[in-house]
């Protein structure tokens, strides 16, 4: 099985991060692109296990993803990940719905994708703030994080759904799902 190995950090200064990425030789693969994500579950069975089923639309691409339970070591998250491209975002959601997996959470973001050595660095702009992730082999993640001036103690353990639930506790203005207002799309 494929493994997702990543670390997520809060993003304080986007211009500084992109400058550092340029300085260390990263190449931008995708400019900032709108992304829509639907998390599906069947009576909470996946969430209870710490697993996730998601359908994502990123620009013209649609992807179905299963993620197994996560483990965290030294700020780096590792979990089983199986994903495949699908022809249609909407039809994939219908397919899973007919199997009993209902949409339970929606989150949106604008994502910019960079490549550096054997890792992917993504910069996410979300309705609750900006973040960046480094995904790849553990040793390379640690090296790139250090080159970008990050301390692994600053890593965020939560998923976007968990971060959003935490934000809703202190911000009554947030809707049920992590979506941008229509005028920001």
DRENZALO-963099 format. One record per residue: residue in three letters; z, y, x of N, C-alpha, C in turn. Coordinates in steps of 0.2 Angstrom, whole numbers, always signed. Layout:
@rest:ALA	n.pz:Z	n.py:Y	n.px:X	ca.pz:Z	ca.py:Y	ca.px:X	c.pz:Z	c.py:Y	c.px:X
...
% end
This chain:
@rest:UNK	n.pz:+0	n.py:-6	n.px:+4	ca.pz:+0	ca.py:+0	ca.px:+0	c.pz:+0	c.py:+6	c.px:+4
@rest:UNK	n.pz:-3	n.py:+11	n.px:+2	ca.pz:-3	ca.py:+18	ca.px:+5	c.pz:+3	c.py:+21	c.px:+5
@rest:UNK	n.pz:+5	n.py:+25	n.px:+10	ca.pz:+11	ca.py:+29	ca.px:+10	c.pz:+10	c.py:+36	c.px:+10
@rest:UNK	n.pz:+14	n.py:+40	n.px:+6	ca.pz:+14	ca.py:+47	ca.px:+6	c.pz:+20	c.py:+49	c.px:+10
@rest:UNK	n.pz:+18	n.py:+53	n.px:+16	ca.pz:+24	ca.py:+55	ca.px:+20	c.pz:+23	c.py:+62	c.px:+21
@rest:UNK	n.pz:+28	n.py:+66	n.px:+18	ca.pz:+27	ca.py:+73	ca.px:+18	c.pz:+34	c.py:+77	c.px:+19
@rest:UNK	n.pz:+33	n.py:+83	n.px:+20	ca.pz:+39	ca.py:+88	ca.px:+20	c.pz:+37	c.py:+94	c.px:+17
@rest:UNK	n.pz:+41	n.py:+97	n.px:+13	ca.pz:+40	ca.py:+103	ca.px:+9	c.pz:+45	c.py:+109	c.px:+11
@rest:UNK	n.pz:+42	n.py:+115	n.px:+12	ca.pz:+46	ca.py:+121	ca.px:+14	c.pz:+45	c.py:+126	c.px:+9
@rest:UNK	n.pz:+50	n.py:+131	n.px:+8	ca.pz:+48	ca.py:+137	ca.px:+4	c.pz:+44	c.py:+141	c.px:+9
@rest:UNK	n.pz:+40	n.py:+145	n.px:+6	ca.pz:+35	ca.py:+149	ca.px:+9	c.pz:+37	c.py:+157	c.px:+9
@rest:UNK	n.pz:+39	n.py:+160	n.px:+14	ca.pz:+42	ca.py:+167	ca.px:+14	c.pz:+36	c.py:+172	c.px:+15
@rest:UNK	n.pz:+31	n.py:+170	n.px:+20	ca.pz:+26	ca.py:+175	ca.px:+21	c.pz:+19	c.py:+171	c.px:+22
@rest:UNK	n.pz:+15	n.py:+171	n.px:+17	ca.pz:+9	ca.py:+168	ca.px:+17	c.pz:+4	c.py:+170	c.px:+23
@rest:UNK	n.pz:+4	n.py:+176	n.px:+24	ca.pz:-1	ca.py:+179	ca.px:+29	c.pz:+2	c.py:+177	c.px:+36
@rest:UNK	n.pz:+8	n.py:+176	n.px:+37	ca.pz:+11	ca.py:+174	ca.px:+44	c.pz:+9	c.py:+167	c.px:+45
@rest:UNK	n.pz:+10	n.py:+163	n.px:+39	ca.pz:+8	ca.py:+155	ca.px:+40	c.pz:+1	c.py:+154	c.px:+41
@rest:UNK	n.pz:-3	n.py:+158	n.px:+38	ca.pz:-11	ca.py:+157	ca.px:+39	c.pz:-13	c.py:+159	c.px:+46
@rest:UNK	n.pz:-9	n.py:+164	n.px:+48	ca.pz:-11	ca.py:+167	ca.px:+55	c.pz:-9	c.py:+161	c.px:+60
@rest:UNK	n.pz:-3	n.py:+158	n.px:+59	ca.pz:+0	ca.py:+153	ca.px:+63	c.pz:-5	c.py:+147	c.px:+63
@rest:UNK	n.pz:-7	n.py:+145	n.px:+57	ca.pz:-12	ca.py:+139	ca.px:+56	c.pz:-18	c.py:+141	c.px:+60
@rest:UNK	n.pz:-21	n.py:+147	n.px:+60	ca.pz:-27	ca.py:+148	ca.px:+64	c.pz:-25	c.py:+148	c.px:+71
@rest:UNK	n.pz:-20	n.py:+151	n.px:+73	ca.pz:-18	ca.py:+151	ca.px:+80	c.pz:-17	c.py:+144	c.px:+83
@rest:UNK	n.pz:-15	n.py:+139	n.px:+80	ca.pz:-14	ca.py:+132	ca.px:+82	c.pz:-20	c.py:+128	c.px:+81
@rest:UNK	n.pz:-26	n.py:+131	n.px:+78	ca.pz:-32	ca.py:+127	ca.px:+78	c.pz:-33	c.py:+123	c.px:+71
@rest:UNK	n.pz:-29	n.py:+125	n.px:+66	ca.pz:-31	ca.py:+122	ca.px:+59	c.pz:-37	c.py:+124	c.px:+56
@rest:UNK	n.pz:-40	n.py:+120	n.px:+52	ca.pz:-46	ca.py:+122	ca.px:+49	c.pz:-45	c.py:+122	c.px:+41
@rest:UNK	n.pz:-47	n.py:+127	n.px:+38	ca.pz:-46	ca.py:+127	ca.px:+30	c.pz:-51	c.py:+123	c.px:+27
@rest:UNK	n.pz:-49	n.py:+118	n.px:+23	ca.pz:-54	ca.py:+114	ca.px:+20	c.pz:-56	c.py:+116	c.px:+13
@rest:UNK	n.pz:-51	n.py:+119	n.px:+10	ca.pz:-52	ca.py:+122	ca.px:+3	c.pz:-49	c.py:+129	c.px:+2
@rest:UNK	n.pz:-52	n.py:+134	n.px:+0	ca.pz:-49	ca.py:+140	ca.px:-2	c.pz:-44	c.py:+139	c.px:-8
@rest:UNK	n.pz:-40	n.py:+144	n.px:-9	ca.pz:-35	ca.py:+143	ca.px:-15	c.pz:-39	c.py:+141	c.px:-21
@rest:UNK	n.pz:-37	n.py:+135	n.px:-24	ca.pz:-40	ca.py:+133	ca.px:-30	c.pz:-35	c.py:+131	c.px:-35
@rest:UNK	n.pz:-37	n.py:+132	n.px:-41	ca.pz:-32	ca.py:+131	ca.px:-47	c.pz:-32	c.py:+123	c.px:-48
@rest:UNK	n.pz:-25	n.py:+121	n.px:-49	ca.pz:-24	ca.py:+114	ca.px:-50	c.pz:-20	c.py:+113	c.px:-56
@rest:UNK	n.pz:-21	n.py:+108	n.px:-60	ca.pz:-18	ca.py:+107	ca.px:-66	c.pz:-15	c.py:+100	c.px:-66
@rest:UNK	n.pz:-9	n.py:+98	n.px:-67	ca.pz:-6	ca.py:+92	ca.px:-66	c.pz:-2	c.py:+90	c.px:-73
@rest:UNK	n.pz:-3	n.py:+84	n.px:-75	ca.pz:+0	ca.py:+81	ca.px:-81	c.pz:+4	c.py:+75	c.px:-78
@rest:UNK	n.pz:+10	n.py:+75	n.px:-79	ca.pz:+15	ca.py:+69	ca.px:-78	c.pz:+15	c.py:+65	c.px:-84
@rest:UNK	n.pz:+14	n.py:+58	n.px:-84	ca.pz:+15	ca.py:+54	ca.px:-89	c.pz:+20	c.py:+49	c.px:-88
@rest:UNK	n.pz:+23	n.py:+46	n.px:-94	ca.pz:+29	ca.py:+41	ca.px:-93	c.pz:+29	c.py:+38	c.px:-100
@rest:UNK	n.pz:+32	n.py:+32	n.px:-100	ca.pz:+33	ca.py:+28	ca.px:-106	c.pz:+40	c.py:+27	c.px:-107
@rest:UNK	n.pz:+43	n.py:+31	n.px:-112	ca.pz:+50	ca.py:+30	ca.px:-113	c.pz:+55	c.py:+31	c.px:-107
@rest:UNK	n.pz:+53	n.py:+35	n.px:-102	ca.pz:+57	ca.py:+37	ca.px:-96	c.pz:+57	c.py:+31	c.px:-91
@rest:UNK	n.pz:+53	n.py:+26	n.px:-92	ca.pz:+54	ca.py:+20	ca.px:-87	c.pz:+52	c.py:+22	c.px:-80
@rest:UNK	n.pz:+47	n.py:+26	n.px:-79	ca.pz:+45	ca.py:+28	ca.px:-72	c.pz:+50	c.py:+33	c.px:-69
@rest:UNK	n.pz:+52	n.py:+38	n.px:-73	ca.pz:+57	ca.py:+43	ca.px:-70	c.pz:+64	c.py:+39	c.px:-69
@rest:UNK	n.pz:+66	n.py:+34	n.px:-73	ca.pz:+72	ca.py:+31	ca.px:-71	c.pz:+72	c.py:+27	c.px:-65
@rest:UNK	n.pz:+66	n.py:+25	n.px:-63	ca.pz:+65	ca.py:+21	ca.px:-57	c.pz:+63	c.py:+26	c.px:-51
@rest:UNK	n.pz:+62	n.py:+32	n.px:-52	ca.pz:+61	ca.py:+37	ca.px:-47	c.pz:+53	c.py:+37	c.px:-46
@rest:UNK	n.pz:+49	n.py:+34	n.px:-50	ca.pz:+42	ca.py:+34	ca.px:-49	c.pz:+39	c.py:+39	c.px:-53
@rest:UNK	n.pz:+32	n.py:+40	n.px:-52	ca.pz:+28	ca.py:+45	ca.px:-56	c.pz:+21	c.py:+43	c.px:-57
@rest:UNK	n.pz:+18	n.py:+44	n.px:-63	ca.pz:+11	ca.py:+43	ca.px:-64	c.pz:+9	c.py:+50	c.px:-66
@rest:UNK	n.pz:+3	n.py:+52	n.px:-63	ca.pz:+1	ca.py:+59	ca.px:-63	c.pz:-7	c.py:+59	c.px:-64
@rest:UNK	n.pz:-10	n.py:+64	n.px:-68	ca.pz:-17	ca.py:+65	ca.px:-68	c.pz:-17	c.py:+72	c.px:-66
@rest:UNK	n.pz:-22	n.py:+73	n.px:-61	ca.pz:-22	ca.py:+80	ca.px:-58	c.pz:-30	c.py:+82	c.px:-58
@rest:UNK	n.pz:-31	n.py:+89	n.px:-60	ca.pz:-37	ca.py:+92	ca.px:-59	c.pz:-37	c.py:+97	c.px:-54
@rest:UNK	n.pz:-41	n.py:+96	n.px:-49	ca.pz:-41	ca.py:+101	ca.px:-43	c.pz:-48	c.py:+103	c.px:-42
@rest:UNK	n.pz:-50	n.py:+109	n.px:-45	ca.pz:-57	ca.py:+112	ca.px:-45	c.pz:-61	c.py:+107	c.px:-49
@rest:UNK	n.pz:-66	n.py:+104	n.px:-46	ca.pz:-70	ca.py:+100	ca.px:-50	c.pz:-68	c.py:+92	c.px:-49
@rest:UNK	n.pz:-63	n.py:+91	n.px:-46	ca.pz:-61	ca.py:+84	ca.px:-45	c.pz:-55	c.py:+82	c.px:-49
@rest:UNK	n.pz:-55	n.py:+76	n.px:-52	ca.pz:-49	ca.py:+73	ca.px:-56	c.pz:-47	c.py:+67	c.px:-52
@rest:UNK	n.pz:-40	n.py:+67	n.px:-52	ca.pz:-37	ca.py:+61	ca.px:-48	c.pz:-31	c.py:+58	c.px:-52
@rest:UNK	n.pz:-31	n.py:+52	n.px:-52	ca.pz:-25	ca.py:+48	ca.px:-55	c.pz:-21	c.py:+46	c.px:-50
@rest:UNK	n.pz:-14	n.py:+47	n.px:-50	ca.pz:-10	ca.py:+45	ca.px:-45	c.pz:-3	c.py:+41	c.px:-47
@rest:UNK	n.pz:-1	n.py:+36	n.px:-44	ca.pz:+5	ca.py:+33	ca.px:-45	c.pz:+9	c.py:+34	c.px:-39
@rest:UNK	n.pz:+15	n.py:+36	n.px:-39	ca.pz:+20	ca.py:+37	ca.px:-34	c.pz:+26	c.py:+33	c.px:-35
@rest:UNK	n.pz:+28	n.py:+29	n.px:-30	ca.pz:+34	ca.py:+25	ca.px:-31	c.pz:+40	c.py:+29	c.px:-29
@rest:UNK	n.pz:+46	n.py:+25	n.px:-29	ca.pz:+52	ca.py:+29	ca.px:-28	c.pz:+52	c.py:+32	c.px:-21
@rest:UNK	n.pz:+55	n.py:+37	n.px:-20	ca.pz:+55	ca.py:+41	ca.px:-13	c.pz:+61	c.py:+40	c.px:-9
@rest:UNK	n.pz:+60	n.py:+40	n.px:-3	ca.pz:+66	ca.py:+39	ca.px:+2	c.pz:+65	c.py:+46	c.px:+6
@rest:UNK	n.pz:+71	n.py:+48	n.px:+8	ca.pz:+71	ca.py:+54	ca.px:+12	c.pz:+75	c.py:+53	c.px:+19
@rest:UNK	n.pz:+72	n.py:+55	n.px:+24	ca.pz:+75	ca.py:+54	ca.px:+31	c.pz:+73	c.py:+60	c.px:+35
@rest:UNK	n.pz:+78	n.py:+64	n.px:+37	ca.pz:+77	ca.py:+69	ca.px:+41	c.pz:+73	c.py:+75	c.px:+38
@rest:UNK	n.pz:+74	n.py:+75	n.px:+31	ca.pz:+70	ca.py:+80	ca.px:+28	c.pz:+63	c.py:+78	c.px:+26
@rest:UNK	n.pz:+60	n.py:+72	n.px:+28	ca.pz:+54	ca.py:+70	ca.px:+27	c.pz:+54	c.py:+65	c.px:+21
@rest:UNK	n.pz:+50	n.py:+66	n.px:+16	ca.pz:+49	ca.py:+61	ca.px:+10	c.pz:+44	c.py:+56	c.px:+12
@rest:UNK	n.pz:+46	n.py:+50	n.px:+10	ca.pz:+41	ca.py:+44	ca.px:+10	c.pz:+41	c.py:+40	c.px:+4
@rest:UNK	n.pz:+35	n.py:+39	n.px:+1	ca.pz:+35	ca.py:+35	ca.px:-5	c.pz:+28	c.py:+31	c.px:-5
@rest:UNK	n.pz:+28	n.py:+26	n.px:-9	ca.pz:+22	ca.py:+22	ca.px:-10	c.pz:+17	c.py:+27	c.px:-14
@rest:UNK	n.pz:+11	n.py:+27	n.px:-13	ca.pz:+6	ca.py:+31	ca.px:-16	c.pz:-1	c.py:+28	c.px:-17
@rest:UNK	n.pz:-3	n.py:+27	n.px:-23	ca.pz:-9	ca.py:+24	ca.px:-25	c.pz:-13	c.py:+29	c.px:-29
@rest:UNK	n.pz:-19	n.py:+31	n.px:-27	ca.pz:-23	ca.py:+36	ca.px:-31	c.pz:-30	c.py:+35	c.px:-30
@rest:UNK	n.pz:-33	n.py:+37	n.px:-36	ca.pz:-41	ca.py:+36	ca.px:-36	c.pz:-44	c.py:+42	c.px:-40
@rest:UNK	n.pz:-50	n.py:+43	n.px:-38	ca.pz:-54	ca.py:+48	ca.px:-42	c.pz:-55	c.py:+46	c.px:-49
@rest:UNK	n.pz:-55	n.py:+50	n.px:-54	ca.pz:-57	ca.py:+48	ca.px:-61	c.pz:-63	c.py:+53	c.px:-63
@rest:UNK	n.pz:-67	n.py:+50	n.px:-68	ca.pz:-72	ca.py:+54	ca.px:-70	c.pz:-70	c.py:+60	c.px:-74
@rest:UNK	n.pz:-65	n.py:+60	n.px:-78	ca.pz:-63	ca.py:+65	ca.px:-82	c.pz:-55	c.py:+65	c.px:-83
@rest:UNK	n.pz:-53	n.py:+71	n.px:-81	ca.pz:-46	ca.py:+73	ca.px:-82	c.pz:-43	c.py:+71	c.px:-89
@rest:UNK	n.pz:-47	n.py:+74	n.px:-94	ca.pz:-45	ca.py:+72	ca.px:-101	c.pz:-45	c.py:+65	c.px:-103
@rest:UNK	n.pz:-50	n.py:+62	n.px:-101	ca.pz:-51	ca.py:+54	ca.px:-103	c.pz:-46	c.py:+50	c.px:-99
@rest:UNK	n.pz:-44	n.py:+52	n.px:-93	ca.pz:-39	ca.py:+48	ca.px:-90	c.pz:-32	c.py:+49	c.px:-93
@rest:UNK	n.pz:-31	n.py:+55	n.px:-96	ca.pz:-24	ca.py:+56	ca.px:-100	c.pz:-25	c.py:+52	c.px:-106
@rest:UNK	n.pz:-30	n.py:+52	n.px:-109	ca.pz:-31	ca.py:+48	ca.px:-115	c.pz:-30	c.py:+40	c.px:-114
@rest:UNK	n.pz:-33	n.py:+38	n.px:-108	ca.pz:-33	ca.py:+31	ca.px:-107	c.pz:-25	c.py:+29	c.px:-106
@rest:UNK	n.pz:-22	n.py:+33	n.px:-102	ca.pz:-15	ca.py:+31	ca.px:-101	c.pz:-11	c.py:+32	c.px:-107
@rest:UNK	n.pz:-12	n.py:+37	n.px:-111	ca.pz:-9	ca.py:+38	ca.px:-118	c.pz:-10	c.py:+32	c.px:-122
@rest:UNK	n.pz:-16	n.py:+29	n.px:-122	ca.pz:-17	ca.py:+23	ca.px:-126	c.pz:-13	c.py:+17	c.px:-123
@rest:UNK	n.pz:-11	n.py:+17	n.px:-117	ca.pz:-7	ca.py:+12	ca.px:-114	c.pz:+1	c.py:+13	c.px:-115
@rest:UNK	n.pz:+2	n.py:+18	n.px:-118	ca.pz:+9	ca.py:+20	ca.px:-120	c.pz:+12	c.py:+25	c.px:-115
@rest:UNK	n.pz:+8	n.py:+28	n.px:-110	ca.pz:+11	ca.py:+33	ca.px:-106	c.pz:+9	c.py:+40	c.px:-109
@rest:UNK	n.pz:+14	n.py:+43	n.px:-111	ca.pz:+13	ca.py:+50	ca.px:-114	c.pz:+14	c.py:+56	c.px:-109
@rest:UNK	n.pz:+11	n.py:+61	n.px:-110	ca.pz:+12	ca.py:+67	ca.px:-106	c.pz:+19	c.py:+69	c.px:-107
@rest:UNK	n.pz:+23	n.py:+70	n.px:-101	ca.pz:+30	ca.py:+72	ca.px:-102	c.pz:+31	c.py:+79	c.px:-98
@rest:UNK	n.pz:+27	n.py:+81	n.px:-94	ca.pz:+28	ca.py:+87	ca.px:-90	c.pz:+21	c.py:+89	c.px:-87
@rest:UNK	n.pz:+20	n.py:+96	n.px:-88	ca.pz:+14	ca.py:+99	ca.px:-85	c.pz:+16	c.py:+104	c.px:-80
@rest:UNK	n.pz:+12	n.py:+104	n.px:-74	ca.pz:+13	ca.py:+109	ca.px:-69	c.pz:+7	c.py:+112	c.px:-66
@rest:UNK	n.pz:+6	n.py:+118	n.px:-65	ca.pz:+0	ca.py:+121	ca.px:-62	c.pz:+2	c.py:+125	c.px:-56
@rest:UNK	n.pz:-3	n.py:+125	n.px:-52	ca.pz:-2	ca.py:+129	ca.px:-45	c.pz:-9	c.py:+131	c.px:-43
@rest:UNK	n.pz:-9	n.py:+135	n.px:-38	ca.pz:-15	ca.py:+137	ca.px:-34	c.pz:-14	c.py:+134	c.px:-27
@rest:UNK	n.pz:-18	n.py:+130	n.px:-25	ca.pz:-17	ca.py:+126	ca.px:-19	c.pz:-23	c.py:+128	c.px:-14
@rest:UNK	n.pz:-21	n.py:+129	n.px:-8	ca.pz:-26	ca.py:+130	ca.px:-2	c.pz:-24	c.py:+124	c.px:+3
@rest:UNK	n.pz:-30	n.py:+121	n.px:+5	ca.pz:-29	ca.py:+115	ca.px:+9	c.pz:-31	c.py:+116	c.px:+16
@rest:UNK	n.pz:-27	n.py:+114	n.px:+21	ca.pz:-29	ca.py:+115	ca.px:+28	c.pz:-28	c.py:+108	c.px:+32
@rest:UNK	n.pz:-32	n.py:+107	n.px:+37	ca.pz:-32	ca.py:+101	ca.px:+41	c.pz:-30	c.py:+103	c.px:+48
@rest:UNK	n.pz:-26	n.py:+99	n.px:+51	ca.pz:-24	ca.py:+100	ca.px:+58	c.pz:-22	c.py:+94	c.px:+61
@rest:UNK	n.pz:-26	n.py:+92	n.px:+66	ca.pz:-25	ca.py:+85	ca.px:+70	c.pz:-25	c.py:+80	c.px:+64
@rest:UNK	n.pz:-20	n.py:+76	n.px:+63	ca.pz:-20	ca.py:+71	ca.px:+58	c.pz:-16	c.py:+72	c.px:+52
@rest:UNK	n.pz:-15	n.py:+79	n.px:+51	ca.pz:-11	ca.py:+81	ca.px:+45	c.pz:-14	c.py:+85	c.px:+41
@rest:UNK	n.pz:-12	n.py:+86	n.px:+35	ca.pz:-15	ca.py:+91	ca.px:+30	c.pz:-9	c.py:+95	c.px:+28
@rest:UNK	n.pz:-10	n.py:+102	n.px:+29	ca.pz:-6	ca.py:+107	ca.px:+27	c.pz:-8	c.py:+110	c.px:+21
@rest:UNK	n.pz:-4	n.py:+110	n.px:+15	ca.pz:-6	ca.py:+113	ca.px:+9	c.pz:-1	c.py:+119	c.px:+8
@rest:UNK	n.pz:-4	n.py:+125	n.px:+5	ca.pz:-1	ca.py:+131	ca.px:+3	c.pz:-1	c.py:+131	c.px:-4
@rest:UNK	n.pz:+5	n.py:+131	n.px:-8	ca.pz:+5	ca.py:+131	ca.px:-15	c.pz:+8	c.py:+137	c.px:-18
@rest:UNK	n.pz:+4	n.py:+141	n.px:-22	ca.pz:+7	ca.py:+146	ca.px:-26	c.pz:+8	c.py:+144	c.px:-33
@rest:UNK	n.pz:+15	n.py:+144	n.px:-35	ca.pz:+17	ca.py:+141	ca.px:-42	c.pz:+20	c.py:+147	c.px:-46
@rest:UNK	n.pz:+21	n.py:+145	n.px:-52	ca.pz:+25	ca.py:+150	ca.px:-56	c.pz:+32	c.py:+152	c.px:-54
@rest:UNK	n.pz:+35	n.py:+147	n.px:-50	ca.pz:+42	ca.py:+148	ca.px:-48	c.pz:+42	c.py:+150	c.px:-41
@rest:UNK	n.pz:+37	n.py:+151	n.px:-37	ca.pz:+37	ca.py:+153	ca.px:-30	c.pz:+32	c.py:+150	c.px:-26
@rest:UNK	n.pz:+32	n.py:+151	n.px:-20	ca.pz:+27	ca.py:+149	ca.px:-15	c.pz:+30	c.py:+144	c.px:-10
@rest:UNK	n.pz:+26	n.py:+138	n.px:-9	ca.pz:+29	ca.py:+133	ca.px:-5	c.pz:+23	c.py:+130	c.px:+0
@rest:UNK	n.pz:+25	n.py:+127	n.px:+5	ca.pz:+19	ca.py:+123	ca.px:+9	c.pz:+22	c.py:+116	c.px:+11
@rest:UNK	n.pz:+17	n.py:+112	n.px:+11	ca.pz:+19	ca.py:+105	ca.px:+13	c.pz:+15	c.py:+103	c.px:+19
@rest:UNK	n.pz:+17	n.py:+98	n.px:+23	ca.pz:+14	ca.py:+95	ca.px:+28	c.pz:+14	c.py:+88	c.px:+27
@rest:UNK	n.pz:+8	n.py:+85	n.px:+27	ca.pz:+8	ca.py:+77	ca.px:+25	c.pz:+4	c.py:+74	c.px:+31
@rest:UNK	n.pz:+7	n.py:+68	n.px:+33	ca.pz:+4	ca.py:+64	ca.px:+38	c.pz:+9	c.py:+60	c.px:+41
@rest:UNK	n.pz:+8	n.py:+58	n.px:+48	ca.pz:+12	ca.py:+54	ca.px:+51	c.pz:+19	c.py:+58	c.px:+53
@rest:UNK	n.pz:+24	n.py:+54	n.px:+53	ca.pz:+31	ca.py:+57	ca.px:+54	c.pz:+31	c.py:+62	c.px:+60
@rest:UNK	n.pz:+29	n.py:+59	n.px:+66	ca.pz:+30	ca.py:+62	ca.px:+72	c.pz:+25	c.py:+69	c.px:+72
@rest:UNK	n.pz:+19	n.py:+68	n.px:+69	ca.pz:+15	ca.py:+74	ca.px:+69	c.pz:+18	c.py:+79	c.px:+64
@rest:UNK	n.pz:+20	n.py:+77	n.px:+59	ca.pz:+24	ca.py:+82	ca.px:+54	c.pz:+29	c.py:+86	c.px:+58
@rest:UNK	n.pz:+33	n.py:+82	n.px:+61	ca.pz:+39	ca.py:+86	ca.px:+65	c.pz:+36	c.py:+91	c.px:+70
@rest:UNK	n.pz:+31	n.py:+89	n.px:+74	ca.pz:+28	ca.py:+93	ca.px:+79	c.pz:+24	c.py:+99	c.px:+76
@rest:UNK	n.pz:+21	n.py:+98	n.px:+70	ca.pz:+17	ca.py:+104	ca.px:+67	c.pz:+22	c.py:+108	c.px:+64
@rest:UNK	n.pz:+28	n.py:+106	n.px:+61	ca.pz:+33	ca.py:+110	ca.px:+58	c.pz:+36	c.py:+114	c.px:+63
@rest:UNK	n.pz:+37	n.py:+111	n.px:+69	ca.pz:+40	ca.py:+115	ca.px:+75	c.pz:+35	c.py:+121	c.px:+77
@rest:UNK	n.pz:+29	n.py:+119	n.px:+78	ca.pz:+24	ca.py:+124	ca.px:+80	c.pz:+23	c.py:+130	c.px:+75
@rest:UNK	n.pz:+25	n.py:+128	n.px:+68	ca.pz:+24	ca.py:+133	ca.px:+63	c.pz:+31	c.py:+137	c.px:+63
@rest:UNK	n.pz:+36	n.py:+135	n.px:+67	ca.pz:+42	ca.py:+139	ca.px:+67	c.pz:+47	c.py:+136	c.px:+62
@rest:UNK	n.pz:+46	n.py:+130	n.px:+59	ca.pz:+51	ca.py:+128	ca.px:+54	c.pz:+56	c.py:+123	c.px:+57
@rest:UNK	n.pz:+62	n.py:+123	n.px:+54	ca.pz:+67	ca.py:+119	ca.px:+56	c.pz:+67	c.py:+114	c.px:+50
@rest:UNK	n.pz:+68	n.py:+107	n.px:+52	ca.pz:+68	ca.py:+102	ca.px:+47	c.pz:+74	c.py:+103	c.px:+42
@rest:UNK	n.pz:+79	n.py:+106	n.px:+44	ca.pz:+85	ca.py:+108	ca.px:+39	c.pz:+83	c.py:+112	c.px:+33
@rest:UNK	n.pz:+77	n.py:+116	n.px:+34	ca.pz:+75	ca.py:+120	ca.px:+29	c.pz:+70	c.py:+116	c.px:+24
@rest:UNK	n.pz:+69	n.py:+110	n.px:+25	ca.pz:+65	ca.py:+106	ca.px:+20	c.pz:+68	c.py:+105	c.px:+13
@rest:UNK	n.pz:+63	n.py:+105	n.px:+8	ca.pz:+65	ca.py:+105	ca.px:+1	c.pz:+65	c.py:+97	c.px:-1
@rest:UNK	n.pz:+70	n.py:+94	n.px:-4	ca.pz:+69	ca.py:+87	ca.px:-6	c.pz:+66	c.py:+87	c.px:-13
@rest:UNK	n.pz:+67	n.py:+92	n.px:-17	ca.pz:+65	ca.py:+91	ca.px:-24	c.pz:+57	c.py:+91	c.px:-25
@rest:UNK	n.pz:+55	n.py:+88	n.px:-30	ca.pz:+48	ca.py:+88	ca.px:-32	c.pz:+47	c.py:+94	c.px:-36
@rest:UNK	n.pz:+41	n.py:+96	n.px:-38	ca.pz:+40	ca.py:+102	ca.px:-42	c.pz:+43	c.py:+102	c.px:-49
@rest:UNK	n.pz:+43	n.py:+96	n.px:-52	ca.pz:+47	ca.py:+95	ca.px:-58	c.pz:+54	c.py:+97	c.px:-58
@rest:UNK	n.pz:+57	n.py:+94	n.px:-52	ca.pz:+64	ca.py:+96	ca.px:-51	c.pz:+66	c.py:+103	c.px:-50
@rest:UNK	n.pz:+61	n.py:+106	n.px:-45	ca.pz:+62	ca.py:+113	ca.px:-44	c.pz:+62	c.py:+117	c.px:-50
@rest:UNK	n.pz:+57	n.py:+115	n.px:-54	ca.pz:+56	ca.py:+119	ca.px:-61	c.pz:+62	c.py:+118	c.px:-65
@rest:UNK	n.pz:+65	n.py:+112	n.px:-66	ca.pz:+71	ca.py:+111	ca.px:-70	c.pz:+76	c.py:+116	c.px:-67
@rest:UNK	n.pz:+77	n.py:+116	n.px:-61	ca.pz:+82	ca.py:+120	ca.px:-58	c.pz:+81	c.py:+127	c.px:-59
@rest:UNK	n.pz:+75	n.py:+130	n.px:-59	ca.pz:+73	ca.py:+137	ca.px:-60	c.pz:+75	c.py:+139	c.px:-68
@rest:UNK	n.pz:+73	n.py:+134	n.px:-72	ca.pz:+75	ca.py:+135	ca.px:-79	c.pz:+82	c.py:+136	c.px:-81
@rest:UNK	n.pz:+86	n.py:+133	n.px:-77	ca.pz:+94	ca.py:+134	ca.px:-78	c.pz:+96	c.py:+141	c.px:-77
@rest:UNK	n.pz:+92	n.py:+145	n.px:-73	ca.pz:+94	ca.py:+152	ca.px:-71	c.pz:+89	c.py:+157	c.px:-74
@rest:UNK	n.pz:+83	n.py:+155	n.px:-77	ca.pz:+78	ca.py:+160	ca.px:-79	c.pz:+76	c.py:+158	c.px:-86
@rest:UNK	n.pz:+79	n.py:+161	n.px:-91	ca.pz:+78	ca.py:+160	ca.px:-98	c.pz:+71	c.py:+161	c.px:-100
@rest:UNK	n.pz:+67	n.py:+165	n.px:-96	ca.pz:+60	ca.py:+167	ca.px:-98	c.pz:+55	c.py:+162	c.px:-97
@rest:UNK	n.pz:+57	n.py:+156	n.px:-93	ca.pz:+52	ca.py:+151	ca.px:-92	c.pz:+51	c.py:+147	c.px:-97
@rest:UNK	n.pz:+44	n.py:+145	n.px:-98	ca.pz:+42	ca.py:+140	ca.px:-104	c.pz:+44	c.py:+133	c.px:-102
@rest:UNK	n.pz:+43	n.py:+129	n.px:-107	ca.pz:+45	ca.py:+122	ca.px:-106	c.pz:+41	c.py:+118	c.px:-100
@rest:UNK	n.pz:+35	n.py:+120	n.px:-99	ca.pz:+31	ca.py:+117	ca.px:-93	c.pz:+30	c.py:+123	c.px:-88
@rest:UNK	n.pz:+29	n.py:+121	n.px:-82	ca.pz:+27	ca.py:+125	ca.px:-76	c.pz:+20	c.py:+127	c.px:-76
@rest:UNK	n.pz:+19	n.py:+132	n.px:-80	ca.pz:+12	ca.py:+134	ca.px:-81	c.pz:+11	c.py:+142	c.px:-80
@rest:UNK	n.pz:+5	n.py:+144	n.px:-78	ca.pz:+4	ca.py:+151	ca.px:-77	c.pz:+3	c.py:+154	c.px:-84
@rest:UNK	n.pz:+5	n.py:+161	n.px:-85	ca.pz:+3	ca.py:+164	ca.px:-91	c.pz:-4	c.py:+164	c.px:-91
@rest:UNK	n.pz:-7	n.py:+164	n.px:-97	ca.pz:-15	ca.py:+164	ca.px:-98	c.pz:-18	c.py:+170	c.px:-94
@rest:UNK	n.pz:-15	n.py:+176	n.px:-94	ca.pz:-18	ca.py:+181	ca.px:-90	c.pz:-18	c.py:+181	c.px:-83
@rest:UNK	n.pz:-15	n.py:+176	n.px:-80	ca.pz:-15	ca.py:+174	ca.px:-73	c.pz:-19	c.py:+169	c.px:-71
@rest:UNK	n.pz:-23	n.py:+166	n.px:-76	ca.pz:-27	ca.py:+160	ca.px:-74	c.pz:-34	c.py:+162	c.px:-72
% end
